[in-house]
Amino acid sequence: MKTRDATILYQKTETDTATETQDIDLVEPISAFEIEVQCTNGATSNKGNFISDIVTKIEVVDGSEVLEALNMSQLEALHFYKTGKMPTLFPSEWGGGIQRHNVMLFFGRYLWDREYAFDATKYKNPQLKVTFNKAAIRAASNTGFASGDNISLSLIAKVFEDAEKPTKFLMQKQIESFTSADSGEKRIDLPTDYVYRMLMPRFWLQGYDIDEIVTDIKMTCDTDKFIPFNRKTKQLDAQALAEFGRVELKHDIFASDSDEVRLLVNKEPSCLLNNWETPMTVFDNVHWAWSSQLCPAVFLHDGTAYGTDCKHTVLETGHALHATLPITFGRLNEPGDWFDPSVYEKVELVLTQDTADAVCEIVLEQVRPQ
């Protein structure tokens, strides 16, 4: 077997609310799409506003049929859970700084999985779509992403040569999104068409752990005829930490003492703060870090808090990347262990809510026949 990288786009300029659509006309099986997005911060700063936020949808479609559908945060988290490695993320809040995120949309269990890959020849009009919204967090300005057409997109297909064409691929979709309530159950109907490999909820609200937003997660089939799991969120999170481990990334922030800085990891963050351009009379440390946020400690020699925003580099580690929770069915890479919902009439996810106003998203990975 041979492999090759087919470059579809290299740093194509995109407008603030563009949807880039590319026909998938490759005749060889595709193991993954490599997607890289770059954008420039405003002249002053761009606090708590990442590439992950402004790529609002990544889709593979065949006419009106949606085969893959995720946002950038979800895709970055899935990249980590599939590979055990962080995608290339360079979040930055620095004025005039360039943010660049590079991530893989995998059609298999891993890169170059010969059993699971995407065969575009099986479809009439397959397309890859990437949608942007530069103002998803804040309008383009000196304190947001910079004004003007400065988003750039690169797309690369990771292609097999001289390989037998696969009969299936892994389909990853957001199947539900909602805003949480401060109490009560949220019931979500799950599809019963294709086998499940992984379920990945996301519960995000800065200042809250995922298990403070949704305390319990239950999956039930045919009104409790079979219950694959009925667990506390914090227990499932502990299980995920043991299986997948912690993430680590470099994060450039622009902050003063006691700011509340947004992090990319939600649970048990640990941050090493380094002085970048503050005066030598200033010391950097950490007051605290938890629940998707960091409170830097920035002091003068005499113990006075330093109240001027300045550049710091943070080594950020933790888990629950983008406040996500991977729930697997048996062994992650053993298809015989995965969950077949087709033998049931109804499959539901039941979430017990405990905090209002959180972003809640449910992603499902299934085995899709070509």
N, C-alpha and C positions, 0 to 999 in steps of 0.2 A: 504493500500500500504506500502511495505517495500522498503528500499533503501540500497545499499551497494557500497563500494569502491572496485573495482577489480584492484589490482596492476599488471600492465603489465611489467614495468621495474622500477628498483630503481637504480639510479646513475650509469647507464651503461656508460663505457668509449667509446667515439666516436673519430674518427680521424678528422683531420682538414677539410676535404671536404667530409665527410661521408653522405650517405643517409640511415637513419635507417628505415627499413620497417618491420612492424608488421602486421600479419594477424589479422583481427577482427573476432574472432570466438565465440563471446559471443552470446547467444541465447536470452537474455533478452534485452529490449530496453535500449539504452544508452542516457542519458540526456546530457552528456558532456564528453570531455576528458580534464583532468588536465595535463598540460605539464609544466615541470620544467627543466630549463637548467642552468648549472653552469659552470663557466670557470675562470681560474686564470690569473691575469694580469702579464705582464712582471716585472722584478725585479726593474726597474726604475720608470715606470709609464705606463698609458694607456689612454691618453687624448682623449676625445670625441669619444669613441669607446665602444659600448654597446652590451650586449647580443642581444638586439633588432636588431642589424645589422647583426650578424653572423648566425642567424637562417633565412635562405633566403627563405625557403618554408615549409609550413605545409599543407599536402594534405590528403584527404580521397578519395580513388579511388576504382573503381570496374573494374579491367582490364584496358582498355584504357580510360574508362569514368571517368572524374574528377568530384567528388561530392562536394568537398570543396578545396579551394586553396588560401592561404594567406601567407604573410610573418609575422614575429614576431611583427613588429611595428604595422601592420594593426590589428593583433589579439589582441594586448594589448589595442589599442584604442577601438575596438569593445567590449572588456570586460567591459571597463568603460561605454560606451554608453548603453550597455544592462543592467548593474547592478546598475549604479550610484556609484560604488565603484571602487577604483583603484585596479588593480591586484598587486600582490606582486613583486615589482621591487626594486632591490638594485644596482643601477648603481654606479660604483666606478672607479676613475682614479688612485687610490693609487698603488704604486709599490708592487707587491706580494699580492695585495688584491684579494678577491674572489667576483665575480659578480654572482648574482643568480636572475633569473626572473621566476616567476610562474604565469601561465595564463590559462584561461579556453577557450576551443573551444566548444561553446554552440550549440546544435542542436535545442534548443527551445528559447522562448522569455526570459527565465530565467532558473535557475537551478531547476530541478524537474518539469518542465512544462510537464504535462501529455498528452497534446494535440499534442505537437510537440517534437519528439525525433527520434533517428536513430535506425531502425530495421535492423541489419546486415543480418538477415536470408532472407531478400528479394533480396539479391544480390549473385552473383556466387562466387566472389573472392574479398571481401572487404578488404582493407588494409589502414593502417595509415602510412604515410611517413613523416619524418622530415629530412630536408636537411640543412647541415651546410657549411659555408665558413668562416673560421677563419680570412682569409685575405681580407674580404670584404672592410674594411677600410684601414688597414695597415697589412703588413706581420707580422707573429709571430716573436717577438723580445723582447728585454728588454724594449722597449717603445710601445709595442703593447700587444696583448694577448701573454702569455708565450709560448715558443716553447714546443713541445711534445704533446702527446695525453692527454690533460687535460680538454676536454669538457666532461661533464657528463649529461645524459638525464634520467629523470624519467617520466613515463607515468602511469596515473591512469584513469580508466573508471568509471564514475559515473552512476551506473546501477539501474534500477527499478526491484523490485521483486513483483510478484503477481499483476501485473498491466496489463490492456488491452493494446495490442500493437497499437501504433499510425499508422496513415496512411500517415503521412507527417512529414517533418522536414524543418528547415531553412538552406538553402544552401548559403554559403558565399564564393564569389570568386573575385579575382582580374580579371577584364575583359579587362583592358587596362593599359599599362604603356608607358610613353614617356618622353622625355626631352623638357622642355618648350622653346618657342621662345620669342623674345622681343616684338613681336606684332603679330596680325593676329588671326584668329579663328582656333580652333582645333575642328573638328567634329568627334564624336565617335558614332558608331552604337551600340545601346543597344539591348539585346535579347528581343524577344516578346513571349517567351514560358511560363514563370511562373510569378505569382504575385510578385510585388516588396514590400518589407517591408521597406528597408532602402538603400540609396545610400550614399557612403562615399568616396569622393575624398580626396586625399592627395597631397598637394603642398609644397614640402620641399626644401628650400635653406637657409642655415644659414645666418642670417643677413637680412632676408626678411619676412614680414608677408605673410600669405597665400593670402590675398586680394591684395597684391602688385604683386604677381606672376600671378594670374588669377583674373581679376577684375569683370567679369560677368559670370554667369552660367545660361544656359537656357536648358530646356528639352522640346522637341517639338515632336508631333506625327502627322504623315502623312502631313508633310510640313505645320505646323502651324494650322492644323485642330483643334487640342487641344493642349494647352500649359499649362502643370501642374505648371510650374514656370518659370520666367524670372527675375532673381534677381541679385543685386550686392552681391559679395561674402561677403563683410563686413556686409551686412544686414543679410544674412543667418548665418554668424558666431555669430552675436549678438543674433539671435533667438536660436541658439544652446546653447549659454552660458546661456540664460534664462531657457531653458528646462533641461539642463544636469548639469549646475553648473561648479565649478572649481575643478581641481585636486590638490592633494598635495602628495609630496613624499620626502624622504630623499635621498640626492645625495652627495657622497663624491668626492671632486675635488682636483686636485694637480696643484696649480697655484701660480703665483706671481702677484704683482700689475699690473693692466691694461691689463691682458690677456683677450682674448675673449674665454670664456668657453661655450661649447655647452650644451644647456639645452634640456630636453625632451618635454617641453611645448613651444608652438610657440607664443601665444597671451597673452598680459598683464602679463608677468611673474613678480612675486614678490619673492625675495630671501632673506632669513635670513642667514647670513654667520657667522659661529662659528669657532674660533681658535681651532685647534686640537693639533698640535705639534710645532707651531711657538714659538719663544722666548716670554717671558712675556712682552718684550719691544715692541711687535708688536701689532697693532690694526687692526681688520678686519672690513670692511664695504663694501658698494656697490657703485661703480661709477654710473652704470646704468644696466638695464636688459630689453631687448626687442628682438623680432624677433628670438626666439630660442637661445638666447645667453645672457651671464652674463659677466660683466666687474667688477671683484672684486677690491676693494680699500684696499690695505695692506700697512700700514705706520708705521714707527718708531715714538717714542714719539716726536722727533723734527720735524715731518712732512715730513721726507724723505721717498720717495717710497721704499718699500722693494722688491727688484728684484729677490729674490731667490724663486724658486718653493717650496711650502710646502703644507702640508695637511690641508684641511678645510672641514667642513661638512656644507652642504647647505640644508635648508628647502625650497624646490622649490614648488611654487604654480602658477597656471595660468590655461589657457584652450587651446583648440586645441592641445590635446596630439598628439605628433609625427606629428604635422602640418596637422591634419585631420579635416574634416568638415562633421558631420552627417546631412543628409537631410532625413527627415522622411515624410511619406505619411499618413496624418491624425494622429489619436491616435496610439502611438507606439505599444500598446498591444491589439488593437482591429482589428482583421482580416477584418472586414467589411469595414474598412477605407482604406485599402491598395490598391495600384494601379495595375490594371489588364491591361497589355500591349497587351494581345492576341486579343483584338478587333481592333487593328491597324496593318497596313501593315509595317510601319516603325517608329521606335522610336529613336531619336538622342539626344545626349548631345552636346551642343555647348558651348565652353569655349573661352572667350576673354583673350588672353595672353598679358602680359605686362613686363615680366622679363625673360631673357634667362637663360638656364642651370639649371633649377630647376628639381628635381625628381618629376614627376607627376604620380599618380597611381589612378585608379578608381576601387573601390570595390562595389559590388552589393550583397545585401541579398534578396533572393527569397524563396518562398514557393515551396518546391520540394515534389511531391507525391512519396511515397515509391514504 
